[in-house]
Amino acid sequence: MGMADTSQIKSWLTSIAVIDWVENILGKHGTNKLLPELIKQICSDTQNDCRVYTSDRPNMVLGINTLTWTLWAGFKKPGKIYTPDCPITLEKFILGHQSDVVKRKNKGFGQV
């Protein structure tokens, strides 16, 4: 994907699809505490991978791989650690957003 700018990163991480994914994986704690902190950290340094967790929930982590611009979560359940990747990478988000804009432009005014 290459270099991403902070407005693209913020749009991606605050999109409904990403927020829903984080909430589904980590619950409200993920969207209320971890995601805002992750956005703050990654926007201050887009060159390095980033991960965040809180002391009150050390078994939950949210991170970004800046090589592939993939959001991932980590959580522990009895006997096993899970680290799923979000299916909506920054690249897919940007390409999807661009295709939505093209679709809206091609649709024309007043057409359904």
C-alpha positions in Angstrom: 0.0 0.0 0.0 2.8 2.4 0.7 2.6 5.5 2.8 -0.8 6.5 4.2 -1.7 9.9 5.4 -3.4 10.6 8.8 -6.8 11.6 7.3 -7.0 8.2 5.4 -6.0 6.4 8.6 -8.6 8.2 10.7 -11.4 7.7 8.1 -10.5 4.0 8.0 -10.4 3.5 11.7 -13.5 5.5 12.4 -15.6 3.8 9.7 -18.7 2.0 10.7 -17.4 -1.4 9.4 -14.1 -1.2 11.4 -15.9 0.0 14.6 -18.4 -2.8 14.3 -15.6 -5.3 13.8 -13.7 -4.1 16.9 -16.8 -4.1 19.0 -17.7 -7.6 17.8 -14.2 -8.9 18.7 -13.4 -6.8 21.9 -16.7 -5.4 23.0 -17.3 -1.8 24.0 -13.9 -1.6 25.8 -12.3 -2.0 22.4 -14.3 0.8 20.8 -14.4 3.2 23.8 -10.8 2.9 25.0 -8.5 1.0 22.7 -9.5 2.3 19.3 -9.2 6.0 20.2 -5.8 5.4 21.8 -4.7 3.4 18.7 -5.8 6.3 16.4 -3.9 8.8 18.5 -0.7 6.7 18.5 -0.7 5.6 14.8 -1.4 9.2 13.6 1.6 10.5 15.6 3.9 7.9 14.0 2.7 6.2 10.8 6.1 4.6 10.2 6.0 2.0 13.0 3.6 -0.8 14.0 1.5 0.1 16.9 -0.4 -1.8 19.6 -2.4 -0.6 22.6 -3.9 -2.3 25.7 -5.1 -1.1 29.0 -4.0 -2.2 32.5 -7.6 -3.0 33.5 -7.9 -5.4 30.6 -4.4 -6.8 29.9 -5.9 -9.7 28.0 -7.1 -7.4 25.2 -4.9 -5.7 22.6 -5.5 -3.8 19.4 -2.8 -3.1 16.8 -1.9 -2.1 13.3 0.7 -3.7 11.0 2.0 -0.7 9.0 3.6 -2.9 6.4 0.2 -4.2 5.2 -2.0 -1.6 6.9 -4.0 -4.3 8.6 -5.8 -3.8 11.9 -5.7 -6.8 14.3 -7.0 -7.7 17.7 -5.7 -10.0 20.3 -7.6 -11.6 23.2 -7.2 -14.5 25.5 -9.9 -17.0 26.4 -9.2 -20.0 28.7 -6.5 -22.0 27.2 -6.1 -20.1 23.9 -4.9 -16.8 22.5 -6.7 -15.4 19.4 -5.3 -12.7 17.0 -7.7 -12.2 14.2 -7.1 -9.6 11.4 -9.8 -7.2 10.4 -10.9 -8.0 6.9 -11.1 -4.3 6.0 -7.5 -3.2 5.4 -6.7 0.4 4.8 -6.2 -0.4 1.1 -9.6 -2.1 0.8 -11.2 0.7 2.6 -9.7 3.4 0.3 -10.5 1.4 -2.9 -14.0 0.7 -1.7 -14.5 4.3 -0.8 -13.2 5.4 -4.2 -15.5 2.9 -6.0 -18.5 4.2 -4.0 -17.7 7.8 -5.1 -17.5 6.6 -8.8 -20.8 4.7 -8.4 -22.5 7.8 -7.0 -21.1 10.1 -9.8 -22.2 7.6 -12.5 -25.6 7.2 -11.1 -26.6 10.8 -11.9 -28.9 13.2 -10.2 -32.4 11.9 -9.4 -31.9 8.3 -10.5 -32.6 5.4 -8.2 
